[in-house]
Amino acid sequence: MTVAVQTGLTNLKNYLTRQGFNVVNFGNYPYKIDAVVYKGLTATLMMSCSPSHGGSILFVDCSGKTPFQVAEILRNKLYSPLF
């Protein structure tokens, strides 16, 4: 799974790499990505992530989540139920 990580999330990026994910810098990778990990929602982020290579992209807001929780979300390809 190729995961684009927002600039500034170095510790999370390193953790995901150690967990076996193919981690790239968000905005600097011209190929297909499977997920985007970011902190806080911005319109720029959403606009720059159209799935031009087909398929869908999982967006994960890592605010308030541990690196382990983010990795589990990526592995399961979904968030836990809210209720």
C-alpha positions as CSV (number, residue, x, y, z in Angstrom):
1,M,0.0,0.0,0.0
2,T,1.4,3.4,-1.0
3,V,0.6,6.1,1.6
4,A,1.2,9.8,1.1
5,V,1.9,11.6,4.4
6,Q,1.5,15.3,4.9
7,T,4.7,17.3,5.6
8,G,5.6,17.6,9.2
9,L,4.4,14.2,10.3
10,T,7.9,12.7,10.4
11,N,7.5,10.4,13.4
12,L,4.3,8.9,11.9
13,K,6.0,8.6,8.5
14,N,8.9,6.7,10.1
15,Y,6.6,4.5,12.0
16,L,4.5,3.6,9.0
17,T,7.7,2.8,7.0
18,R,8.9,0.5,9.7
19,Q,5.5,-1.2,9.6
20,G,6.0,-2.1,5.9
21,F,4.0,0.7,4.2
22,N,5.4,2.3,1.1
23,V,5.4,5.9,2.5
24,V,5.8,8.9,0.2
25,N,5.7,12.7,0.7
26,F,2.3,14.1,0.0
27,G,2.3,16.3,-3.1
28,N,5.6,15.0,-4.4
29,Y,4.6,11.6,-5.8
30,P,3.2,11.5,-9.3
31,Y,2.0,7.9,-9.2
32,K,-1.1,6.1,-7.8
33,I,-1.5,6.4,-4.0
34,D,-3.8,4.3,-1.9
35,A,-4.1,6.6,1.1
36,V,-3.4,10.0,2.4
37,V,-2.5,10.7,6.1
38,Y,-3.0,14.3,7.2
39,K,-3.6,16.4,10.3
40,G,-6.5,18.7,10.1
41,L,-8.6,19.2,7.0
42,T,-7.7,21.7,4.3
43,A,-9.4,22.4,1.0
44,T,-6.1,22.3,-0.7
45,L,-5.5,18.8,0.4
46,M,-8.9,17.6,-0.9
47,M,-8.5,19.4,-4.2
48,S,-5.1,18.0,-4.9
49,C,-6.0,14.4,-4.4
50,S,-8.3,13.5,-7.2
51,P,-7.9,9.8,-8.0
52,S,-6.6,10.3,-11.6
53,H,-5.2,6.9,-11.7
54,G,-8.5,5.2,-11.0
55,G,-9.8,3.7,-7.9
56,S,-10.3,5.5,-4.6
57,I,-8.1,7.0,-1.9
58,L,-8.5,6.5,1.8
59,F,-8.1,9.8,3.7
60,V,-7.0,9.4,7.3
61,D,-6.9,12.4,9.7
62,C,-4.3,11.4,12.3
63,S,-5.4,14.0,14.8
64,G,-5.8,12.4,18.2
65,K,-4.6,9.0,16.9
66,T,-1.5,7.1,17.8
67,P,0.8,5.8,15.1
68,F,-0.5,2.3,15.9
69,Q,-4.1,3.3,15.4
70,V,-3.3,5.0,12.0
71,A,-1.5,1.8,10.9
72,E,-4.5,-0.3,11.8
73,I,-6.9,2.0,9.9
74,L,-4.6,1.7,6.9
75,R,-4.4,-2.1,7.2
76,N,-8.2,-2.5,7.5
77,K,-8.8,0.3,4.9
78,L,-11.5,1.8,7.1
79,Y,-12.2,3.7,10.2
80,S,-13.9,2.1,13.3
81,P,-17.6,2.7,13.7
82,L,-18.5,5.9,15.4
83,F,-21.1,4.3,17.7
